[in-house]
């Protein structure tokens, strides 16, 4: 059992022999799989926690922006440092989480030193795990309005498709319903909505800004076609949709909004999973 001085941490990777011993992977798939600890650091040395949670990830050649930095609540791409200063990458899927007795992490065993998770990637792992269980729902009436069909596709589907094109640049998509954030409005009373597309300014630069602004224009057109102009809308009145750099999105604004996630679009499941309306702030 890990003690207070344990070297095991959230994001530690078991060596291949240890993962095989714990029946997490088999010898046939050992070259393509790695077992990652996802139990919180504080729980690893806790005697009352008899098990440790693991996700067995698949080695990939390169990460996709679509699945990096907790953008997707079901799939995550992580970059690890190897001893030779190179990078190695894993894809984790939240549905692959399982638990093993802590006895497999005995004192003589050590994490795989060829798979070291940097601090920024560990933050992404924490955010991803938290988002799975912390998605506040929007009002039912609001979600019903979002499912309104315009032609073949609903508004939510069109919105998801518009965002999918620029998802690699986005940190998050945030809905601000103001005072109606938790209110079921009666028919004829529209939800006043503000949408903020927050893009990664440091990595994306001008390309991210232009992509965000183009997506914002497309979203405005979708909402106007579906619900009319803000002054005449009876379901959702889109007051504004803007692209904003993450460096200019203050905490004071972040606390007033909810993140809208459309990951079921980007995963292209057939049939798609039920609509997931919102997610915790990543």
C-alpha positions in Angstrom: 0.0 0.0 0.0 1.3 3.5 -0.8 2.3 5.5 2.3 2.6 9.2 3.0 6.0 9.3 1.2 4.7 7.5 -1.9 6.2 8.4 -5.3 2.9 7.6 -7.0 0.8 10.5 -8.2 -2.2 11.2 -10.4 -0.8 10.8 -13.9 1.8 8.2 -13.0 2.1 5.4 -15.5 2.7 1.8 -14.4 5.5 -0.1 -16.0 4.5 -2.7 -18.6 5.3 -5.6 -16.3 3.4 -4.1 -13.4 0.4 -3.3 -15.7 0.4 -6.9 -17.0 0.7 -8.3 -13.4 -2.4 -6.2 -12.5 -4.3 -7.6 -15.5 -4.7 -4.1 -16.9 -3.1 -5.0 -20.2 -1.9 -8.3 -21.8 1.4 -9.1 -23.4 0.0 -8.9 -26.9 -1.2 -5.2 -26.5 1.6 -4.2 -24.1 3.5 -2.2 -26.8 0.4 -0.1 -27.6 -1.1 0.4 -24.2 -0.2 2.2 -21.0 -2.0 2.2 -17.6 -2.4 5.7 -16.1 -3.3 6.4 -12.5 -6.2 8.9 -12.3 -6.9 8.7 -8.5 -6.3 12.1 -6.8 -2.9 12.6 -5.2 -4.5 13.0 -1.7 -6.3 9.7 -2.0 -3.3 7.6 -3.0 -1.8 7.4 0.5 -5.2 7.4 2.3 -5.6 4.1 4.2 -9.4 4.2 3.8 -9.1 4.2 0.0 -8.4 0.5 -0.7 -8.4 0.8 -4.5 -6.7 3.0 -7.1 -8.4 4.2 -10.3 -6.7 3.5 -13.6 -7.4 4.3 -17.2 -5.6 2.2 -19.8 -4.7 4.5 -22.7 -3.6 3.8 -26.2 -0.3 5.1 -27.6 -0.9 7.6 -30.5 1.6 9.1 -32.9 0.5 12.7 -32.3 -2.2 14.5 -30.3 -5.2 16.2 -31.8 -6.1 19.7 -30.6 -9.8 18.6 -30.6 -9.0 16.2 -27.8 -6.3 18.1 -25.9 -6.6 20.3 -22.8 -9.9 18.7 -21.7 -11.9 20.1 -24.7 -13.7 16.8 -25.0 -15.3 15.2 -21.9 -15.0 11.7 -23.1 -11.6 11.6 -24.9 -8.3 13.1 -23.9 -4.9 13.3 -25.6 -1.9 13.7 -23.2 1.7 14.4 -23.9 4.3 12.8 -21.7 8.0 13.4 -21.4 10.4 10.5 -22.0 13.9 10.2 -20.5 15.5 11.1 -23.8 13.7 14.4 -23.9 11.3 13.2 -26.6 7.5 13.4 -26.3 5.1 10.4 -26.2 1.4 10.6 -26.5 -1.6 8.7 -25.1 -5.3 8.7 -25.8 -7.5 8.2 -22.8 -11.2 7.4 -22.9 -13.3 8.1 -19.8 -15.3 4.9 -20.2 -12.1 2.8 -19.8 -11.7 3.8 -16.2 -11.3 0.8 -13.8 -9.9 0.1 -10.3 -7.3 -2.2 -8.9 -6.3 -2.9 -5.3 -3.6 -0.6 -3.9 -1.5 -3.6 -3.1 -0.4 -3.6 -6.7 1.5 -0.3 -5.9 3.8 -1.9 -3.3 6.8 0.0 -1.9 9.3 -1.7 -4.2 7.4 -0.6 -7.4 8.1 2.6 -9.2 6.3 4.6 -11.9 7.5 4.2 -15.5 10.2 6.9 -15.9 9.8 7.0 -19.6 6.3 8.4 -19.2 6.4 11.6 -17.1 3.4 13.9 -17.2 4.3 17.6 -17.2 2.4 20.0 -14.9 0.4 21.6 -17.6 -0.7 18.2 -18.9 -1.6 17.1 -15.4 -3.8 20.1 -15.1 -5.6 19.1 -18.3 -6.1 15.6 -16.8 -7.6 17.0 -13.6 -9.9 19.3 -15.6 -11.0 16.4 -17.8 -11.8 14.2 -14.9 -13.7 17.0 -13.2 -15.8 17.9 -16.3 -17.1 14.3 -16.4 -19.0 14.7 -13.2 -19.7 18.4 -13.1 -21.9 19.4 -16.0 -24.7 21.7 -14.9 -27.8 21.5 -17.0 -29.4 24.4 -18.6 -33.1 25.0 -18.1 -35.2 22.3 -19.9 -37.1 24.9 -21.8 -33.9 26.4 -23.1 -32.6 23.0 -24.2 -36.0 22.3 -25.9 -35.6 25.5 -27.9 -32.1 24.6 -28.9 -33.4 21.3 -30.4 -35.7 23.2 -32.7 -35.2 22.0 -36.2 -34.5 24.3 -39.1 -34.6 22.0 -42.2 -32.8 18.7 -41.7 -30.9 19.7 -38.6 -31.7 21.2 -35.2 -30.1 24.4 -34.0 -27.8 22.5 -31.5 -26.6 20.3 -34.4 -25.9 23.3 -36.6 -24.2 25.0 -33.8 -22.0 22.0 -33.1 -21.1 21.7 -36.8 -20.1 25.4 -36.9 -17.9 25.0 -33.9 -16.4 21.7 -35.0 -14.6 23.6 -37.8 -12.7 25.8 -35.3 -12.6 23.5 -32.3 -8.8 23.2 -32.5 -8.5 26.9 -31.7 -11.1 27.1 -28.9 -10.5 27.0 -25.2 -14.3 26.9 -24.6 -17.7 28.0 -25.7 -19.7 29.8 -23.0 -23.4 30.6 -22.7 -24.6 33.5 -20.6 -28.3 33.4 -19.8 -28.1 36.2 -17.3 -30.9 36.1 -14.7 -32.6 33.2 -16.5 -29.7 30.8 -16.0 -31.8 28.5 -13.8 -35.4 29.6 -14.8 -38.0 27.7 -16.8 -39.5 30.5 -18.9 -43.1 30.1 -20.1 -43.9 30.1 -23.8 -43.4 33.5 -25.4 -40.8 34.7 -23.0 -37.4 34.3 -24.7 -34.1 33.5 -23.1 -31.7 36.4 -23.6 -28.4 34.7 -24.6 -24.9 35.9 -25.0 -22.3 33.5 -26.5 -18.6 33.9 -26.0 -16.1 31.8 -28.1 -12.9 31.9 -26.1 -9.9 31.1 -28.3 -6.3 30.3 -27.4 -4.4 33.5 -28.1 -0.9 32.2 -27.2 -1.0 29.2 -29.5 -3.5 30.2 -32.1 -2.7 33.9 -32.6 -4.3 35.7 -35.5 -5.5 32.5 -37.1 -7.5 31.6 -33.9 -9.0 35.1 -33.8 -10.1 35.0 -37.4 -11.5 31.5 -37.1 -13.4 32.6 -33.9 -14.8 35.7 -35.6 -15.9 33.7 -38.6 -17.6 31.1 -36.4 -19.3 33.9 -34.4 -20.8 35.3 -37.6 -22.0 31.9 -38.7 -23.7 31.3 -35.3 -25.5 34.6 -35.4 -26.9 33.6 -38.8 -28.1 30.3 -37.4 -29.9 31.8 -34.5 -31.5 34.6 -36.5 -32.8 32.0 -39.0 -34.2 29.8 -36.2 -35.6 32.4 -33.8 -35.6 35.8 -35.6 -34.0 39.0 -34.5 -33.4 39.5 -30.8 -36.2 42.1 -30.6 -38.7 39.8 -32.1 -37.6 36.4 -30.8 -40.0 34.4 -28.5 -37.7 31.4 -27.8 -34.1 32.5 -27.7 -32.9 36.0 -28.3 -29.2 36.0 -29.2 -28.1 39.4 -27.9 -24.4 38.8 -28.9 -21.9 36.2 -30.1 -18.3 37.2 -30.0 -14.9 35.7 -30.2 -12.6 36.6 -27.3 -9.0 35.8 -26.5 -8.5 33.7 -23.4 -6.2 36.5 -22.1 -9.2 38.9 -22.1 -11.7 36.6 -20.5 -11.7 37.6 -16.8 -12.7 35.4 -13.9 -15.5 37.7 -13.1 -17.1 36.9 -16.4 -16.3 33.2 -16.1 -18.3 32.9 -12.9 -21.4 34.1 -14.7 -21.5 31.7 -17.5 -21.7 27.9 -18.3 -19.7 26.0 -20.8 -21.6 24.5 -23.7 -20.1 21.3 -25.1 -20.8 19.7 -28.4 -18.4 16.8 -28.2 -20.9 14.3 -29.5 -20.7 16.1 -32.8 -16.9 15.9 -33.1 -16.9 12.2 -32.1 -19.2 11.4 -35.0 -21.0 8.6 -33.2 -23.7 6.9 -35.1 -26.3 7.3 -33.7 -25.1 10.3 -31.7 -25.3 10.2 -27.9 -27.9 12.3 -26.2 -27.1 16.1 -26.1 -24.8 17.1 -23.3 -25.7 20.7 -22.7 -23.0 22.1 -20.5 -19.7 21.3 -18.7 -17.7 22.6 -15.8 -15.3 25.4 -16.5 -12.1 23.6 -17.8 
